[in-house]
Amino acid sequence: MKIALCQLDMPWEDKAAAKARILSLMDKLPARDRLDWVVFPEMTLSGFSMDKAKTTVDDSDLAFFADLARRRRTCVSFGGVQDGFNRLITMDESGKLVSSYSKIHLYSFGKEDGTYRPGSRPEKFSLRGLSVVPAVCFDLRFPYLFWNAAAQADLYVVIASWPMRRAEHWMRLLQARAIENQAYVVGVNRTGKDPLLEYSGNSMIFDPLGKVVLDCGTGEGVFLAEAEVDRALVEKTRTRFPFLKDRRRDAAFA
């Protein structure tokens, strides 16, 4: 599977400007490049805002991403608010909804829990033959969410608005989730600034051994992984190093 990561500098609370920027960046990709999946950051069209009127995606926003999926013949994952939930939404190449995951762990340090509703359950979906488990930003700090899904996950996808000042945490936690669960991890973060914070991007893909497949650095753009993301590598890794079977759920403090 060929994956492209769109590391976007989102215009603050301006959907029209964000859509224009996305189209400009996507148009820079040669039409001949085969894409199976394009992933965008958290709250793609607004930035990480607590203004629900600006972050909520409407029918025209969904139509924008559905049209993008159809024109590029690719699956698309993006972020936005629906029904008060901060979501990671995925469409297939026909623009049909595949998954709409609601962020479980809200970022109380940034007052997110006072504005949005927490999701209550993890999800998984199938994409090009891979079993995918979605997560959003702060979810990354809670390894049990990934651990509990490991047996059913070939790949985790995490979309984020992760601040530059903690960029090292972002990159190391993505890698750790790949290593400890022996699965691919795709992390897509924004770049640029909003009124409060600066973001460094550092979108990355790690393979099931924790090796770097793609490092987008800090610049804005759409970055295409040269190596195919392949389910066979997940199976090979877990067969050669069958660590998942040794996990203990009863080893906890009383």
N, C-alpha and C positions, 0 to 999 in steps of 0.2 A: 504494500500500500504506500502510495506517495502522499506525503503530508506537507502542507504549507502552513506556516505560522505568520499571522498578520500582527506585527508588533506596532501598535497604533498610538499616536499622540492624539488623544481624543479632544476635540474642541469642547470646552466646558458647557454642559447642558444645552448643546446645540445639535439637534439631530440632523438637520439639513446639511450643516457643515461636515458632520461626521460621515454622512453617506457620500458626500462629494469626495472626501478624502479617501474613503475606502475604494471607491470606483477608480480614482486616480492611481492608487497603489496597485490595484488589481490589473489595471490596464498596462502596467509596466511589465507584467509577466507575459512572455511570448504565448500566443494562443496555442502553439503546438505543444507546450508543456502539458503533459498529462497530470491532472490533479485528482486524487481520490477524496481529499478532505482538506478544507481550509478552516482554521480555528482562529477566533478573535478573542480579545480580552474581556474581562468582567465589565458589565454595564457598557457595552460597546458603543452605544450611540450618545452617551451622556457623560461618561466619567463617573467615578464613585461618589455620587451625590445622595444627599438625604432628602431631596425634593422629589417626592413620588410622581408629581405631575410631569417632571422632566425625565425621569428614569423609566416610567412605565411604557412598555412597547404596545402600540396599537396595531390595527389591521394593516395600515400602510407600511409600518416598520417590518412586520412579518412578510408582507408582500415584497419588500425590497430585498430581503435575504433569500426568499424563495426564487425571485427572478435571478439573483446572482447565482444561486445553485443551478438553475436550469441553463443559464447562458454558459457557465463554465463546465457544466456537466460534472459537478462535484458535490459532495456532501459538505455541509456548512454547520459550524457550531459557533454560537455567539451568546452574549450575555444581555440580560434586561430584566425588568421587573414585570411580573404578571400576578394579579390578584394579591398584591402585597408581598410576594415572595421574590427574593433575589435569585434569578434562575440562570441555568446554562441550558440553552435551547439548541437542539440539533435537528437539521432537516436533511433529507436525502437529495439525490441529484435531480429529482423531479419537483423538489420544493415541498414535499410531504413531511409533516412532523414525525420525527423518530423518537425524540425524548425531550422532556422538559423537567430537569432536575432542580429542586429547590434547595438552596444552601442551608445546611443543617446548623453549622456553627456561625452565629452572627458575631461580628466584631464589636464587642461591647466597649472596648477602649476607644473606638471611633463613633460610639453612639448608634451604631447600626441596629442594635437590638431595640432601640426606642422608636424606630421608624418602620422596620420590616418584620415580617413574620418568619419564624424559623421553620425550615423543613423538618419532617419527622422520620424520613426513611431514605436509605441509600437506593440507588437505581443502577441498572445496567442496561445496555442495548447492544445490538449487533451491528457492526459496520464493516463491510467488505470481508466478512468471515472472521473478524476479531470480536471478542467480547470486551466491551468498553464500560468502565465505571467512571462517571463524571464527578467532579468536585469543584468547589468555588473558593478560591483565595484562602481565607482563614481556616477552612476545612483541613488544609495541608498540615496544620500544627497538631492534628489529632490522629495519631497513627492507627488507632483501633478501627477508624472508618475504613482505612485501606486494608488493614490486617483481616478484618472480618469478611471482606469481599475477595480476598486473594485467590481462593480456589476457583472462583468464577470469573476472574479478570485476566485478560491477556494484556490489557492496556488501561492505564488511568489517564484521564485528561483533566487538567486543572487550569481554569482561567482566573485571572487575578488583576487587582490593582494594588500591587505590593510595593511599598515605598522604597526608594533608593537606600535610605539609611539602614534598612535591614535586608539588603539584596543578598548578602552572604547567607542569611538564614534561608531565603527563598531557594537558592541554588542547591544548598546542602540538603535541605529537606526533600526536594524533588529527587535528588540522587539517592537519598536514604530510602525513600519509598520504593524506588526501583529495586534496590539491592535486597531489602528485607522481604519484599513480596515477589521477587523474581519475575517482574513484569515490566513492560515499557511504561514510561511516564512521559507525558507530553505536558509541558507547562508554558502557558502563554500569558505574558504580563504586558502591561501598557508601558509606554515611555512618555517623556515630556513632563508637563507640570499642570496642576490644578491650583485653585486658590490657596490650598493648605500644604500640599506636598509635592515633591519631585519624584519621578519614577525612572528607573534605569533600564527597563526592558528585561534583558537577560532571559528571554524566552529560550527554552531548551527542550531537547528530547534526550532521554536516557534509555539505554537498552536494558534487558533483564539482568545483566551483570553490572549495571551502573556505569557503563561506558557512554561517553558523549556521542550521540548520533548527529545532533545539530545544536550549535550555539549561535544565537542570533546577535549577541553583543548588545550594544546600547542604542543603536540607531533605529529610526523608524523605517519600516519596509515590510515586504512580504518575503519570507525566507523559506526556501524549498529544501527539504532534506534530500541529500544525494543518495543516501542508502535507503533501501526499501524497509519498511516496518513489516516484519514477517512473523506470523504466529509460530512457525516452525522453530524459531530461536527460543521462544518461550518454552515450548515443549522440550527442546534439547537441554536447555538450562535446568529445568526442573527434573528432568530424568537423570542428568549427570550429577546434579547436586540436590538430592531429594530432601531438602530441609523443611519444606512446609509440613510434612507428615510428623515432624518432631515437635510441633508446637503444642504447648500445654495451656489449656484454658482454666485449669484448676490451681495454677501457681500464682496465688495472690495473697496479700496480707489478710488476716482474719478480721 
